[in-house]
Amino acid sequence: MAQDKKILTVQDISCVGQCSLTVAQPIISACGVETCILPSAVLSNHTGAGFHGFTFRDLTEDIPEICSQWEKEGIRFDAVYTGYLGSVAQIALVREIMDRLLLPGGLKIVDPAMADNGSLYQGFDQPFVQKMAELCGKADIILPNLTEACFMTGMEYTSDVQTEDYVRELLSRLAALGARKVILKGIFFRPDQLGNAVYDCASGELHYCFTERIPRSSHGTGDCFAAAFTGALMQGIDACEAAALAADFVVESILQTEDDPAHWYGVKFEKALPLLVRRLNRSAPKSAAAAAEERTRRRYVLHGGSFRDLEGFYREMDHLLTDGSVPTGHNLDALNDLLRGGFGRHAYGEPIELIWESFEESRETLGAEQLLRIVSIILNHEEEHDCALKIEF
Ligand code: PXL
């Protein structure tokens, strides 16, 4: 039996605000990876804009004792993934934890989580940036956003579109810190896109992955991205694909939030978790109930190469899910109805499974945002709508 991976994530608990540990734990768990936590601090809420203050309980003193106890128990991890750390002292402790508690070959993944939109978060200063840059130098993978990258390398920050030369220079300065791989978040070469650079520091191999930009600024999306990336990576997905999946997950989380102005402090990542569960969990069912559920679903196979545009996609869905006797509206609402059933193939309300082959081809055909809207309709769990989605790349 393949050994399941176990990771340790070290970051704060912001009790309200959908960031750091309260997103990392559910997201990595949804990826099917055991997630142990070491809270660096407990805050009433995050320190970002919108809240009028916060409480802060520093847990630095507890960390060495917790780690010694784990060491005595023989507990070791396949990866240590760090996010928001509360002080320079905690950075030093994290370096020790990586040395003492990682299995041989275990991964050090560092999200510097200290700045955004051109500024440091409250409470951080240049000495902290320096120590964080040193921690990044010891990591296998770092996930800075553009602001953090600029602070750590001395490059000038720009909120405008970047040139490829600028991004390449930033990546080579980040590589000079010492990490093996850099995932640089939040870059864009056109105003309508947002993406990540995935850079292998030894080989110089560079890939970009972009999604459509959603014109809404959302807190905590960097943490959601890093957690989904880490979970996917631990499931054996390569860094480029993991970054693309994490980006899709974040876009979906933002889209799930955009029509709720009262939800200003984070994103509704919970609604996007099915995307990760479906794409990363393929274990065979163990219980009779789970096996029966899997067996009883009627399956439809959609091939990503079988349509060239959105209209073609709807035509193909008609072909798969109806007997052709009733015209269907070619829009998202009609797709929702179609999936519920009653169009001559599966009965109304019957659980079904859609296997989407060559999914990457569909991303190119339909565009990332349209594809995500479709996926969120497919996965939506309204009454009488139960469609499992299996994605094959
Ligand atoms: O999302 C990063 C983050 C994590 N933890 C705390 C924060 C922030 C960003 O503001 O304040 C406490």
Residues whose N, C-alpha, C, O or C-beta is under 5 A from the ligand:
A	BS01	PXL	D12 S14 C19 S20 L43 N45 H46 T47 G48 Y84 A113 Y121 G220 D223
